[in-house]
């Protein structure tokens, strides 16, 4: 892993009444930093996502979470 800017790319599908939110965060030494939060219904299709995150040191971890 490196420090500096990194790009996280993925596709997401958020369709239906049970969809709550999608988040992309970095986690380091017990502290989370949110880079993207999407919520609610986004239609019946796959969407591309490109998120730039800043990594401060080699212990940073990128996390994605989908809540329903």
PDB file of N, CA, C, O and CB in Angstrom:
ATOM      1  N   UNK A   1       0.838  -1.174   0.000  1.00  0.00           N
ATOM      2  CA  UNK A   1       0.000   0.000   0.000  1.00  0.00           C
ATOM      3  C   UNK A   1       0.885   1.241   0.000  1.00  0.00           C
ATOM      4  O   UNK A   1       2.026   1.190   0.460  1.00  0.00           O
ATOM      5  CB  UNK A   1      -0.955  -0.004   1.211  1.00  0.00           C
ATOM      6  N   UNK A   2       0.379   2.326  -0.500  1.00  0.00           N
ATOM      7  CA  UNK A   2       1.138   3.564  -0.580  1.00  0.00           C
ATOM      8  C   UNK A   2       0.408   4.690   0.130  1.00  0.00           C
ATOM      9  O   UNK A   2      -0.747   4.533   0.528  1.00  0.00           O
ATOM     10  CB  UNK A   2       1.400   3.940  -2.035  1.00  0.00           C
ATOM     11  N   UNK A   3       1.062   5.803   0.288  1.00  0.00           N
ATOM     12  CA  UNK A   3       0.412   6.986   0.823  1.00  0.00           C
ATOM     13  C   UNK A   3       0.103   7.947  -0.314  1.00  0.00           C
ATOM     14  O   UNK A   3       0.665   7.824  -1.403  1.00  0.00           O
ATOM     15  CB  UNK A   3       1.293   7.664   1.893  1.00  0.00           C
ATOM     16  N   UNK A   4      -0.779   8.896  -0.072  1.00  0.00           N
ATOM     17  CA  UNK A   4      -1.194   9.839  -1.098  1.00  0.00           C
ATOM     18  C   UNK A   4      -2.603   9.540  -1.582  1.00  0.00           C
ATOM     19  O   UNK A   4      -3.371   8.878  -0.883  1.00  0.00           O
ATOM     20  CB  UNK A   4      -0.223   9.811  -2.268  1.00  0.00           C
ATOM     21  N   UNK A   5      -2.949  10.016  -2.760  1.00  0.00           N
ATOM     22  CA  UNK A   5      -4.283   9.792  -3.313  1.00  0.00           C
ATOM     23  C   UNK A   5      -4.378   8.432  -3.982  1.00  0.00           C
ATOM     24  O   UNK A   5      -3.447   7.983  -4.651  1.00  0.00           O
ATOM     25  CB  UNK A   5      -4.639  10.889  -4.311  1.00  0.00           C
ATOM     26  N   UNK A   6      -5.513   7.787  -3.791  1.00  0.00           N
ATOM     27  CA  UNK A   6      -5.807   6.514  -4.453  1.00  0.00           C
ATOM     28  C   UNK A   6      -7.232   6.586  -4.981  1.00  0.00           C
ATOM     29  O   UNK A   6      -8.074   7.286  -4.418  1.00  0.00           O
ATOM     30  CB  UNK A   6      -5.623   5.293  -3.474  1.00  0.00           C
ATOM     31  N   UNK A   7      -7.496   5.870  -6.048  1.00  0.00           N
ATOM     32  CA  UNK A   7      -8.835   5.839  -6.635  1.00  0.00           C
ATOM     33  C   UNK A   7      -9.462   4.474  -6.372  1.00  0.00           C
ATOM     34  O   UNK A   7      -8.880   3.436  -6.686  1.00  0.00           O
ATOM     35  CB  UNK A   7      -8.785   6.139  -8.163  1.00  0.00           C
ATOM     36  N   UNK A   8     -10.653   4.495  -5.794  1.00  0.00           N
ATOM     37  CA  UNK A   8     -11.428   3.278  -5.571  1.00  0.00           C
ATOM     38  C   UNK A   8     -12.520   3.267  -6.628  1.00  0.00           C
ATOM     39  O   UNK A   8     -13.324   4.197  -6.699  1.00  0.00           O
ATOM     40  CB  UNK A   8     -12.029   3.213  -4.103  1.00  0.00           C
ATOM     41  N   UNK A   9     -12.557   2.229  -7.446  1.00  0.00           N
ATOM     42  CA  UNK A   9     -13.556   2.128  -8.509  1.00  0.00           C
ATOM     43  C   UNK A   9     -14.369   0.861  -8.321  1.00  0.00           C
ATOM     44  O   UNK A   9     -13.818  -0.205  -8.044  1.00  0.00           O
ATOM     45  CB  UNK A   9     -12.888   2.143  -9.906  1.00  0.00           C
ATOM     46  N   UNK A  10     -15.681   0.978  -8.472  1.00  0.00           N
ATOM     47  CA  UNK A  10     -16.574  -0.172  -8.326  1.00  0.00           C
ATOM     48  C   UNK A  10     -17.914   0.162  -8.966  1.00  0.00           C
ATOM     49  O   UNK A  10     -18.164   1.307  -9.344  1.00  0.00           O
ATOM     50  CB  UNK A  10     -16.758  -0.559  -6.823  1.00  0.00           C
ATOM     51  N   UNK A  11     -18.772  -0.844  -9.086  1.00  0.00           N
ATOM     52  CA  UNK A  11     -20.137  -0.663  -9.552  1.00  0.00           C
ATOM     53  C   UNK A  11     -21.076  -0.959  -8.392  1.00  0.00           C
ATOM     54  O   UNK A  11     -20.799  -1.830  -7.567  1.00  0.00           O
ATOM     55  CB  UNK A  11     -20.447  -1.580 -10.778  1.00  0.00           C
ATOM     56  N   UNK A  12     -22.190  -0.230  -8.329  1.00  0.00           N
ATOM     57  CA  UNK A  12     -23.169  -0.484  -7.270  1.00  0.00           C
ATOM     58  C   UNK A  12     -24.575  -0.556  -7.856  1.00  0.00           C
ATOM     59  O   UNK A  12     -24.864   0.015  -8.908  1.00  0.00           O
ATOM     60  CB  UNK A  12     -23.096   0.612  -6.183  1.00  0.00           C
ATOM     61  N   UNK A  13     -25.434  -1.270  -7.146  1.00  0.00           N
ATOM     62  CA  UNK A  13     -26.824  -1.495  -7.553  1.00  0.00           C
ATOM     63  C   UNK A  13     -27.677  -1.233  -6.324  1.00  0.00           C
ATOM     64  O   UNK A  13     -27.691  -2.035  -5.391  1.00  0.00           O
ATOM     65  CB  UNK A  13     -27.054  -2.961  -8.125  1.00  0.00           C
ATOM     66  N   UNK A  14     -28.383  -0.120  -6.321  1.00  0.00           N
ATOM     67  CA  UNK A  14     -29.202   0.249  -5.167  1.00  0.00           C
ATOM     68  C   UNK A  14     -30.643   0.429  -5.637  1.00  0.00           C
ATOM     69  O   UNK A  14     -31.068   1.531  -5.984  1.00  0.00           O
ATOM     70  CB  UNK A  14     -28.667   1.554  -4.480  1.00  0.00           C
ATOM     71  N   UNK A  15     -31.370  -0.660  -5.641  1.00  0.00           N
ATOM     72  CA  UNK A  15     -32.748  -0.646  -6.113  1.00  0.00           C
ATOM     73  C   UNK A  15     -33.623  -1.350  -5.105  1.00  0.00           C
ATOM     74  O   UNK A  15     -33.254  -2.411  -4.601  1.00  0.00           O
ATOM     75  CB  UNK A  15     -32.871  -1.307  -7.498  1.00  0.00           C
ATOM     76  N   UNK A  16     -34.775  -0.783  -4.802  1.00  0.00           N
ATOM     77  CA  UNK A  16     -35.740  -1.421  -3.922  1.00  0.00           C
ATOM     78  C   UNK A  16     -36.004  -0.622  -2.657  1.00  0.00           C
ATOM     79  O   UNK A  16     -35.273   0.307  -2.313  1.00  0.00           O
ATOM     80  CB  UNK A  16     -35.266  -2.792  -3.559  1.00  0.00           C
ATOM     81  N   UNK A  17     -37.062  -1.011  -1.984  1.00  0.00           N
ATOM     82  CA  UNK A  17     -37.486  -0.282  -0.783  1.00  0.00           C
ATOM     83  C   UNK A  17     -36.598  -0.570   0.424  1.00  0.00           C
ATOM     84  O   UNK A  17     -36.599   0.205   1.381  1.00  0.00           O
ATOM     85  CB  UNK A  17     -38.921  -0.631  -0.448  1.00  0.00           C
ATOM     86  N   UNK A  18     -35.840  -1.669   0.401  1.00  0.00           N
ATOM     87  CA  UNK A  18     -34.995  -2.026   1.537  1.00  0.00           C
ATOM     88  C   UNK A  18     -33.600  -1.402   1.480  1.00  0.00           C
ATOM     89  O   UNK A  18     -32.792  -1.621   2.383  1.00  0.00           O
ATOM     90  CB  UNK A  18     -34.868  -3.518   1.615  1.00  0.00           C
ATOM     91  N   UNK A  19     -33.309  -0.635   0.441  1.00  0.00           N
ATOM     92  CA  UNK A  19     -31.989  -0.027   0.300  1.00  0.00           C
ATOM     93  C   UNK A  19     -31.888   1.157   1.265  1.00  0.00           C
ATOM     94  O   UNK A  19     -32.766   2.019   1.294  1.00  0.00           O
ATOM     95  CB  UNK A  19     -31.732   0.427  -1.176  1.00  0.00           C
ATOM     96  N   UNK A  20     -30.823   1.190   2.042  1.00  0.00           N
ATOM     97  CA  UNK A  20     -30.621   2.296   2.967  1.00  0.00           C
ATOM     98  C   UNK A  20     -29.482   3.182   2.482  1.00  0.00           C
ATOM     99  O   UNK A  20     -29.732   4.263   1.949  1.00  0.00           O
ATOM    100  CB  UNK A  20     -30.331   1.774   4.384  1.00  0.00           C
ATOM    101  N   UNK A  21     -28.220   2.741   2.659  1.00  0.00           N
ATOM    102  CA  UNK A  21     -27.106   3.582   2.205  1.00  0.00           C
ATOM    103  C   UNK A  21     -25.872   2.755   1.905  1.00  0.00           C
ATOM    104  O   UNK A  21     -25.731   1.615   2.349  1.00  0.00           O
ATOM    105  CB  UNK A  21     -26.775   4.639   3.253  1.00  0.00           C
ATOM    106  N   UNK A  22     -24.983   3.366   1.136  1.00  0.00           N
ATOM    107  CA  UNK A  22     -23.687   2.812   0.767  1.00  0.00           C
ATOM    108  C   UNK A  22     -22.640   3.834   1.190  1.00  0.00           C
ATOM    109  O   UNK A  22     -22.783   5.024   0.909  1.00  0.00           O
ATOM    110  CB  UNK A  22     -23.601   2.488  -0.781  1.00  0.00           C
ATOM    111  N   UNK A  23     -21.578   3.372   1.870  1.00  0.00           N
ATOM    112  CA  UNK A  23     -20.517   4.281   2.280  1.00  0.00           C
ATOM    113  C   UNK A  23     -19.160   3.741   1.872  1.00  0.00           C
ATOM    114  O   UNK A  23     -18.945   2.531   1.811  1.00  0.00           O
ATOM    115  CB  UNK A  23     -20.561   4.514   3.786  1.00  0.00           C
ATOM    116  N   UNK A  24     -18.248   4.663   1.595  1.00  0.00           N
ATOM    117  CA  UNK A  24     -16.836   4.343   1.395  1.00  0.00           C
ATOM    118  C   UNK A  24     -16.074   5.161   2.432  1.00  0.00           C
ATOM    119  O   UNK A  24     -16.188   6.386   2.471  1.00  0.00           O
ATOM    120  CB  UNK A  24     -16.349   4.663  -0.095  1.00  0.00           C
ATOM    121  N   UNK A  25     -15.297   4.480   3.272  1.00  0.00           N
ATOM    122  CA  UNK A  25     -14.537   5.147   4.323  1.00  0.00           C
ATOM    123  C   UNK A  25     -13.097   4.643   4.334  1.00  0.00           C
ATOM    124  O   UNK A  25     -12.793   3.570   3.813  1.00  0.00           O
ATOM    125  CB  UNK A  25     -15.196   4.922   5.696  1.00  0.00           C
ATOM    126  N   UNK A  26     -12.228   5.434   4.935  1.00  0.00           N
ATOM    127  CA  UNK A  26     -10.902   4.931   5.282  1.00  0.00           C
ATOM    128  C   UNK A  26     -10.872   4.808   6.798  1.00  0.00           C
ATOM    129  O   UNK A  26     -11.534   5.563   7.511  1.00  0.00           O
ATOM    130  CB  UNK A  26      -9.747   5.877   4.746  1.00  0.00           C
ATOM    131  N   UNK A  27     -10.093   3.845   7.278  1.00  0.00           N
ATOM    132  CA  UNK A  27     -10.000   3.580   8.706  1.00  0.00           C
ATOM    133  C   UNK A  27      -8.528   3.510   9.091  1.00  0.00           C
ATOM    134  O   UNK A  27      -7.755   2.771   8.481  1.00  0.00           O
ATOM    135  CB  UNK A  27     -10.741   2.264   9.085  1.00  0.00           C
ATOM    136  N   UNK A  28      -8.148   4.276  10.097  1.00  0.00           N
ATOM    137  CA  UNK A  28      -6.765   4.266  10.570  1.00  0.00           C
ATOM    138  C   UNK A  28      -6.723   4.591  12.051  1.00  0.00           C
ATOM    139  O   UNK A  28      -7.224   5.628  12.487  1.00  0.00           O
ATOM    140  CB  UNK A  28      -5.904   5.267   9.775  1.00  0.00           C
ATOM    141  N   UNK A  29      -6.128   3.705  12.812  1.00  0.00           N
ATOM    142  CA  UNK A  29      -5.923   3.906  14.247  1.00  0.00           C
ATOM    143  C   UNK A  29      -7.218   4.272  14.967  1.00  0.00           C
ATOM    144  O   UNK A  29      -7.237   5.177  15.802  1.00  0.00           O
ATOM    145  CB  UNK A  29      -4.884   4.991  14.478  1.00  0.00           C
ATOM    146  N   UNK A  30      -8.296   3.566  14.641  1.00  0.00           N
ATOM    147  CA  UNK A  30      -9.571   3.775  15.306  1.00  0.00           C
ATOM    148  C   UNK A  30     -10.393   4.942  14.814  1.00  0.00           C
ATOM    149  O   UNK A  30     -11.452   5.229  15.372  1.00  0.00           O
ATOM    150  CB  UNK A  30      -9.338   3.947  16.717  1.00  0.00           C
ATOM    151  N   UNK A  31      -9.928   5.625  13.775  1.00  0.00           N
ATOM    152  CA  UNK A  31     -10.643   6.801  13.257  1.00  0.00           C
ATOM    153  C   UNK A  31     -11.120   6.509  11.833  1.00  0.00           C
ATOM    154  O   UNK A  31     -10.340   6.076  10.985  1.00  0.00           O
ATOM    155  CB  UNK A  31      -9.728   8.076  13.285  1.00  0.00           C
ATOM    156  N   UNK A  32     -12.415   6.753  11.580  1.00  0.00           N
ATOM    157  CA  UNK A  32     -12.990   6.597  10.245  1.00  0.00           C
ATOM    158  C   UNK A  32     -13.139   7.967   9.585  1.00  0.00           C
ATOM    159  O   UNK A  32     -13.487   8.948  10.242  1.00  0.00           O
ATOM    160  CB  UNK A  32     -14.362   5.874  10.316  1.00  0.00           C
ATOM    161  N   UNK A  33     -12.872   8.022   8.288  1.00  0.00           N
ATOM    162  CA  UNK A  33     -13.105   9.225   7.493  1.00  0.00           C
ATOM    163  C   UNK A  33     -13.991   8.830   6.314  1.00  0.00           C
ATOM    164  O   UNK A  33     -13.648   7.927   5.551  1.00  0.00           O
ATOM    165  CB  UNK A  33     -11.749   9.873   7.005  1.00  0.00           C
ATOM    166  N   UNK A  34     -15.123   9.505   6.167  1.00  0.00           N
ATOM    167  CA  UNK A  34     -16.074   9.189   5.106  1.00  0.00           C
ATOM    168  C   UNK A  34     -15.710   9.916   3.814  1.00  0.00           C
ATOM    169  O   UNK A  34     -15.469  11.123   3.820  1.00  0.00           O
ATOM    170  CB  UNK A  34     -17.498   9.558   5.538  1.00  0.00           C
ATOM    171  N   UNK A  35     -15.671   9.171   2.702  1.00  0.00           N
ATOM    172  CA  UNK A  35     -15.351   9.740   1.387  1.00  0.00           C
ATOM    173  C   UNK A  35     -16.564   9.751   0.463  1.00  0.00           C
ATOM    174  O   UNK A  35     -16.621  10.552  -0.470  1.00  0.00           O
ATOM    175  CB  UNK A  35     -14.216   8.956   0.736  1.00  0.00           C
ATOM    176  N   UNK A  36     -17.528   8.877   0.711  1.00  0.00           N
ATOM    177  CA  UNK A  36     -18.724   8.814  -0.137  1.00  0.00           C
ATOM    178  C   UNK A  36     -19.856   8.240   0.680  1.00  0.00           C
ATOM    179  O   UNK A  36     -19.674   7.254   1.394  1.00  0.00           O
ATOM    180  CB  UNK A  36     -18.479   7.961  -1.420  1.00  0.00           C
ATOM    181  N   UNK A  37     -21.033   8.853   0.580  1.00  0.00           N
ATOM    182  CA  UNK A  37     -22.256   8.302   1.157  1.00  0.00           C
ATOM    183  C   UNK A  37     -23.368   8.475   0.143  1.00  0.00           C
ATOM    184  O   UNK A  37     -23.657   9.592  -0.287  1.00  0.00           O
ATOM    185  CB  UNK A  37     -22.618   8.992   2.514  1.00  0.00           C
ATOM    186  N   UNK A  38     -23.989   7.378  -0.238  1.00  0.00           N
ATOM    187  CA  UNK A  38     -25.155   7.389  -1.126  1.00  0.00           C
ATOM    188  C   UNK A  38     -26.309   6.776  -0.348  1.00  0.00           C
ATOM    189  O   UNK A  38     -26.105   5.841   0.426  1.00  0.00           O
ATOM    190  CB  UNK A  38     -24.881   6.601  -2.475  1.00  0.00           C
ATOM    191  N   UNK A  39     -27.510   7.289  -0.542  1.00  0.00           N
ATOM    192  CA  UNK A  39     -28.647   6.721   0.175  1.00  0.00           C
ATOM    193  C   UNK A  39     -29.866   6.642  -0.732  1.00  0.00           C
ATOM    194  O   UNK A  39     -30.006   7.395  -1.696  1.00  0.00           O
ATOM    195  CB  UNK A  39     -28.968   7.550   1.424  1.00  0.00           C
ATOM    196  N   UNK A  40     -30.748   5.696  -0.385  1.00  0.00           N
ATOM    197  CA  UNK A  40     -32.010   5.544  -1.088  1.00  0.00           C
ATOM    198  C   UNK A  40     -31.913   4.791  -2.407  1.00  0.00           C
ATOM    199  O   UNK A  40     -30.870   4.259  -2.786  1.00  0.00           O
ATOM    200  CB  UNK A  40     -32.587   6.875  -1.337  1.00  0.00           C
ATOM    201  N   UNK A  41     -33.031   4.776  -3.069  1.00  0.00           N
ATOM    202  CA  UNK A  41     -33.236   4.072  -4.328  1.00  0.00           C
ATOM    203  C   UNK A  41     -32.544   4.823  -5.468  1.00  0.00           C
ATOM    204  O   UNK A  41     -32.750   6.027  -5.621  1.00  0.00           O
ATOM    205  CB  UNK A  41     -34.746   3.909  -4.620  1.00  0.00           C
ATOM    206  N   UNK A  42     -31.725   4.130  -6.274  1.00  0.00           N
ATOM    207  CA  UNK A  42     -31.010   4.755  -7.397  1.00  0.00           C
ATOM    208  C   UNK A  42     -31.406   4.168  -8.745  1.00  0.00           C
ATOM    209  O   UNK A  42     -30.724   4.398  -9.744  1.00  0.00           O
ATOM    210  CB  UNK A  42     -29.513   4.607  -7.205  1.00  0.00           C
ATOM    211  N   UNK A  43     -32.482   3.426  -8.784  1.00  0.00           N
ATOM    212  CA  UNK A  43     -32.942   2.874 -10.051  1.00  0.00           C
ATOM    213  C   UNK A  43     -32.486   1.438 -10.255  1.00  0.00           C
ATOM    214  O   UNK A  43     -31.570   0.953  -9.589  1.00  0.00           O
ATOM    215  CB  UNK A  43     -32.456   3.729 -11.192  1.00  0.00           C
ATOM    216  N   UNK A  44     -33.138   0.782 -11.178  1.00  0.00           N
ATOM    217  CA  UNK A  44     -32.897  -0.633 -11.443  1.00  0.00           C
ATOM    218  C   UNK A  44     -31.788  -0.808 -12.486  1.00  0.00           C
ATOM    219  O   UNK A  44     -32.035  -1.236 -13.613  1.00  0.00           O
ATOM    220  CB  UNK A  44     -34.192  -1.318 -11.920  1.00  0.00           C
ATOM    221  N   UNK A  45     -30.567  -0.466 -12.082  1.00  0.00           N
ATOM    222  CA  UNK A  45     -29.405  -0.632 -12.958  1.00  0.00           C
ATOM    223  C   UNK A  45     -28.127  -0.547 -12.136  1.00  0.00           C
ATOM    224  O   UNK A  45     -28.147  -0.125 -10.980  1.00  0.00           O
ATOM    225  CB  UNK A  45     -29.399   0.436 -14.080  1.00  0.00           C
ATOM    226  N   UNK A  46     -27.020  -0.951 -12.742  1.00  0.00           N
ATOM    227  CA  UNK A  46     -25.700  -0.848 -12.122  1.00  0.00           C
ATOM    228  C   UNK A  46     -25.113   0.519 -12.457  1.00  0.00           C
ATOM    229  O   UNK A  46     -25.188   0.964 -13.603  1.00  0.00           O
ATOM    230  CB  UNK A  46     -24.754  -1.999 -12.606  1.00  0.00           C
ATOM    231  N   UNK A  47     -24.526   1.191 -11.460  1.00  0.00           N
ATOM    232  CA  UNK A  47     -23.915   2.499 -11.628  1.00  0.00           C
ATOM    233  C   UNK A  47     -22.417   2.405 -11.342  1.00  0.00           C
ATOM    234  O   UNK A  47     -22.013   1.705 -10.413  1.00  0.00           O
ATOM    235  CB  UNK A  47     -24.587   3.542 -10.701  1.00  0.00           C
ATOM    236  N   UNK A  48     -21.585   3.101 -12.128  1.00  0.00           N
ATOM    237  CA  UNK A  48     -20.151   3.144 -11.811  1.00  0.00           C
ATOM    238  C   UNK A  48     -19.887   4.187 -10.724  1.00  0.00           C
ATOM    239  O   UNK A  48     -20.574   5.206 -10.642  1.00  0.00           O
ATOM    240  CB  UNK A  48     -19.314   3.465 -13.084  1.00  0.00           C
ATOM    241  N   UNK A  49     -18.891   3.916  -9.903  1.00  0.00           N
ATOM    242  CA  UNK A  49     -18.466   4.884  -8.885  1.00  0.00           C
ATOM    243  C   UNK A  49     -16.953   4.990  -8.924  1.00  0.00           C
ATOM    244  O   UNK A  49     -16.251   3.989  -9.070  1.00  0.00           O
ATOM    245  CB  UNK A  49     -18.958   4.468  -7.458  1.00  0.00           C
ATOM    246  N   UNK A  50     -16.462   6.198  -8.793  1.00  0.00           N
ATOM    247  CA  UNK A  50     -15.030   6.496  -8.749  1.00  0.00           C
ATOM    248  C   UNK A  50     -14.822   7.444  -7.574  1.00  0.00           C
ATOM    249  O   UNK A  50     -15.303   8.576  -7.589  1.00  0.00           O
ATOM    250  CB  UNK A  50     -14.509   7.128 -10.114  1.00  0.00           C
ATOM    251  N   UNK A  51     -14.107   6.980  -6.562  1.00  0.00           N
ATOM    252  CA  UNK A  51     -13.918   7.764  -5.347  1.00  0.00           C
ATOM    253  C   UNK A  51     -12.420   7.951  -5.106  1.00  0.00           C
ATOM    254  O   UNK A  51     -11.680   6.972  -5.016  1.00  0.00           O
ATOM    255  CB  UNK A  51     -14.598   7.074  -4.123  1.00  0.00           C
ATOM    256  N   UNK A  52     -11.976   9.192  -5.003  1.00  0.00           N
ATOM    257  CA  UNK A  52     -10.585   9.475  -4.643  1.00  0.00           C
ATOM    258  C   UNK A  52     -10.487   9.543  -3.123  1.00  0.00           C
ATOM    259  O   UNK A  52     -11.236  10.275  -2.476  1.00  0.00           O
ATOM    260  CB  UNK A  52     -10.084  10.809  -5.299  1.00  0.00           C
ATOM    261  N   UNK A  53      -9.566   8.782  -2.567  1.00  0.00           N
ATOM    262  CA  UNK A  53      -9.348   8.796  -1.120  1.00  0.00           C
ATOM    263  C   UNK A  53      -7.892   9.156  -0.842  1.00  0.00           C
ATOM    264  O   UNK A  53      -7.004   8.878  -1.647  1.00  0.00           O
ATOM    265  CB  UNK A  53      -9.710   7.418  -0.482  1.00  0.00           C
ATOM    266  N   UNK A  54      -7.670   9.768   0.296  1.00  0.00           N
ATOM    267  CA  UNK A  54      -6.319  10.139   0.707  1.00  0.00           C
ATOM    268  C   UNK A  54      -5.832   9.134   1.745  1.00  0.00           C
ATOM    269  O   UNK A  54      -6.461   8.954   2.788  1.00  0.00           O
ATOM    270  CB  UNK A  54      -6.279  11.593   1.274  1.00  0.00           C
ATOM    271  N   UNK A  55      -4.718   8.488   1.456  1.00  0.00           N
ATOM    272  CA  UNK A  55      -4.126   7.530   2.381  1.00  0.00           C
ATOM    273  C   UNK A  55      -2.951   8.215   3.071  1.00  0.00           C
ATOM    274  O   UNK A  55      -2.031   8.695   2.409  1.00  0.00           O
ATOM    275  CB  UNK A  55      -3.670   6.222   1.641  1.00  0.00           C
ATOM    276  N   UNK A  56      -2.982   8.258   4.393  1.00  0.00           N
ATOM    277  CA  UNK A  56      -1.971   9.012   5.133  1.00  0.00           C
ATOM    278  C   UNK A  56      -0.762   8.166   5.528  1.00  0.00           C
ATOM    279  O   UNK A  56       0.331   8.698   5.725  1.00  0.00           O
ATOM    280  CB  UNK A  56      -2.587   9.609   6.369  1.00  0.00           C
ATOM    281  N   UNK A  57      -0.951   6.874   5.641  1.00  0.00           N
ATOM    282  CA  UNK A  57       0.187   5.999   5.950  1.00  0.00           C
ATOM    283  C   UNK A  57      -0.166   4.554   5.596  1.00  0.00           C
ATOM    284  O   UNK A  57      -1.278   4.282   5.145  1.00  0.00           O
ATOM    285  CB  UNK A  57       0.585   6.112   7.455  1.00  0.00           C
ATOM    286  N   UNK A  58       0.755   3.647   5.795  1.00  0.00           N
ATOM    287  CA  UNK A  58       0.568   2.255   5.362  1.00  0.00           C
ATOM    288  C   UNK A  58      -0.419   1.463   6.206  1.00  0.00           C
ATOM    289  O   UNK A  58      -0.678   0.298   5.903  1.00  0.00           O
ATOM    290  CB  UNK A  58       1.880   1.550   5.374  1.00  0.00           C
ATOM    291  N   UNK A  59      -0.981   2.062   7.263  1.00  0.00           N
ATOM    292  CA  UNK A  59      -1.969   1.342   8.065  1.00  0.00           C
ATOM    293  C   UNK A  59      -3.401   1.733   7.709  1.00  0.00           C
ATOM    294  O   UNK A  59      -4.336   1.189   8.295  1.00  0.00           O
ATOM    295  CB  UNK A  59      -1.723   1.594   9.539  1.00  0.00           C
ATOM    296  N   UNK A  60      -3.604   2.660   6.769  1.00  0.00           N
ATOM    297  CA  UNK A  60      -4.948   3.028   6.316  1.00  0.00           C
ATOM    298  C   UNK A  60      -5.616   1.838   5.639  1.00  0.00           C
ATOM    299  O   UNK A  60      -4.967   1.075   4.923  1.00  0.00           O
ATOM    300  CB  UNK A  60      -4.892   4.236   5.350  1.00  0.00           C
ATOM    301  N   UNK A  61      -6.909   1.690   5.870  1.00  0.00           N
ATOM    302  CA  UNK A  61      -7.706   0.650   5.218  1.00  0.00           C
ATOM    303  C   UNK A  61      -8.928   1.304   4.581  1.00  0.00           C
ATOM    304  O   UNK A  61      -9.576   2.141   5.208  1.00  0.00           O
ATOM    305  CB  UNK A  61      -8.132  -0.463   6.237  1.00  0.00           C
ATOM    306  N   UNK A  62      -9.248   0.934   3.346  1.00  0.00           N
ATOM    307  CA  UNK A  62     -10.432   1.418   2.670  1.00  0.00           C
ATOM    308  C   UNK A  62     -11.551   0.410   2.906  1.00  0.00           C
ATOM    309  O   UNK A  62     -11.363  -0.793   2.725  1.00  0.00           O
ATOM    310  CB  UNK A  62     -10.170   1.634   1.147  1.00  0.00           C
ATOM    311  N   UNK A  63     -12.721   0.914   3.313  1.00  0.00           N
ATOM    312  CA  UNK A  63     -13.871   0.049   3.598  1.00  0.00           C
ATOM    313  C   UNK A  63     -15.082   0.510   2.803  1.00  0.00           C
ATOM    314  O   UNK A  63     -15.309   1.708   2.636  1.00  0.00           O
ATOM    315  CB  UNK A  63     -14.195   0.042   5.109  1.00  0.00           C
ATOM    316  N   UNK A  64     -15.852  -0.447   2.317  1.00  0.00           N
ATOM    317  CA  UNK A  64     -17.153  -0.150   1.724  1.00  0.00           C
ATOM    318  C   UNK A  64     -18.205  -0.886   2.542  1.00  0.00           C
ATOM    319  O   UNK A  64     -17.990  -2.022   2.968  1.00  0.00           O
ATOM    320  CB  UNK A  64     -17.210  -0.567   0.205  1.00  0.00           C
ATOM    321  N   UNK A  65     -19.336  -0.236   2.758  1.00  0.00           N
ATOM    322  CA  UNK A  65     -20.424  -0.836   3.529  1.00  0.00           C
ATOM    323  C   UNK A  65     -21.736  -0.541   2.804  1.00  0.00           C
ATOM    324  O   UNK A  65     -21.970   0.575   2.339  1.00  0.00           O
ATOM    325  CB  UNK A  65     -20.454  -0.287   5.004  1.00  0.00           C
ATOM    326  N   UNK A  66     -22.582  -1.561   2.718  1.00  0.00           N
ATOM    327  CA  UNK A  66     -23.936  -1.395   2.174  1.00  0.00           C
ATOM    328  C   UNK A  66     -24.911  -1.746   3.291  1.00  0.00           C
ATOM    329  O   UNK A  66     -24.889  -2.856   3.822  1.00  0.00           O
ATOM    330  CB  UNK A  66     -24.175  -2.300   0.891  1.00  0.00           C
ATOM    331  N   UNK A  67     -25.757  -0.801   3.637  1.00  0.00           N
ATOM    332  CA  UNK A  67     -26.733  -0.983   4.712  1.00  0.00           C
ATOM    333  C   UNK A  67     -28.114  -1.137   4.095  1.00  0.00           C
ATOM    334  O   UNK A  67     -28.479  -0.419   3.164  1.00  0.00           O
ATOM    335  CB  UNK A  67     -26.703   0.214   5.714  1.00  0.00           C
ATOM    336  N   UNK A  68     -28.873  -2.085   4.628  1.00  0.00           N
ATOM    337  CA  UNK A  68     -30.263  -2.236   4.162  1.00  0.00           C
ATOM    338  C   UNK A  68     -31.179  -2.387   5.345  1.00  0.00           C
ATOM    339  O   UNK A  68     -32.390  -2.527   5.174  1.00  0.00           O
ATOM    340  CB  UNK A  68     -30.411  -3.446   3.214  1.00  0.00           C
TER     341      UNK A  68
END
